Amino acid sequence: MRLKLDENLPARLAAVLQTLGHDADTTVAEGLAGADDDSVWRAAQSAERFLVTQDLDFSDIRKFEPGTHQGILVVRLREPGRQALTERLLAIFQTEDVEAWLGCFVVATEHKIRIRRPL
């Protein structure tokens, strides 16, 4: 899966996901550190990448309607430290059929995953 990891995720997560066979890129590596959300969004979509972020600005499904983009995974942990984020995302990408999430809006918490599919 082609992924774009937002700067609010641990940088080492890209390498971890690459070991699972994913093509993971980061906004930081692309020179988008500190860029506004619109720039991050355009970069992810122009590269046809599924965006993984903690940024709630990407959670408005009226603006980011499922089926109109490559997909978004918003991670919402109560204590989103680097280790917790890495462990949760690693577990998700090891156990879930993430390829089926293309075009979807997905929210992951510590114990739950909610998927909004295109209509």
N, C-alpha and C positions, 0 to 999 in steps of 0.2 A: 504494500500500500504506500502511496506517495503522501508523506506527511509534512506539514509545516508546523513546527513547535514555536509557540510564542515566547517572548523573552521572559515571561513570568514563570517559566518552567525551568528545572535544572538543566544546564547545558549538557551534562553527561548523559541525559536521557536519550539524546539522539543516537549516541553510540550504542546504548543498551538496546534500543529498538532496531537498530541496524543489524545487530547480532541475531535478531528474530526474523530477519529477511525483509524488513521494511526500508524504504527509501526515505529516511528522515532528514529533513533540513531544518535549520533554525533561522529565526528572524535576525538573531545576532550575527550569525555567519554570513548572512546576506547583506549586512550593513544597515539593518533596519532597527537597531537598538534605539529606543526613544522615539521611534516614528509613531505618527498618529494611527489610530485604528483603521482609517480608510486606506492608508498606504499598506498596512499589513494585510488587509483584506484583498486589495488589488494584487499584491504580490503572490498571495496564496492561490488566488483564482487564476491568475495568468499562467502560473506554473502548474495548474491543475492538481493542487495539493489539498488534502483534508486538513483543516486547521484544528490544532489542539491548543487550548488556552484555559486560563483561569479567569479571564476578563469577562465580566458580566455584560459589558457593552455588546458582546456578540450573542447574547441570549435572547434578543428580541426577534421572535420568529416571524413577526410582520415584516421586518426589514430583511431577515435572513431566512426566507421561506424555504422549507425543505423541498428539494428537487430543483432549486434554482442555483445551486452551487455544488462543490465537490463534497461538502460535509463539514460539520463543526462538532467537536467534542469539548464541552465546557466541564472542567473538573472543579468540584466544590467540596473541599475537605474542611472539617472543623479546625484542624491544626495542619495547615498546608506547608509543613517544612519540607526541605529538599528530599530527605529520606522518605517521608510519608508519600510525597508525590511520586517519587521514583518507584516505590514499592507498589502503589496502587495502579499506576499506569502499566507497569510490567505485568501485574496480575491480569489486568484487563486485556492486554495485547496477547497474553499467553492463553487465556481461557475463552475469550469471546470471539465470535465470527465478525471481526471488525470490517472485513471486506464487504459485508452486507450493509454496512453503515454508509456507504457512498451515497451522497445526496441527502443524508439525514441530519437532523439536529439531535445531539445526544448530550445528556447530562449524567455525569457519574459522581456519586458520593462515596463515602466509605463502604456502604453496604448495598447500594442500589444503582441500577443503570436504567435511565428512562430514554426511550428512543422515539422520536417524532419522525415518521416516514413521510415521503411525498404523498400527496393525495392522488 
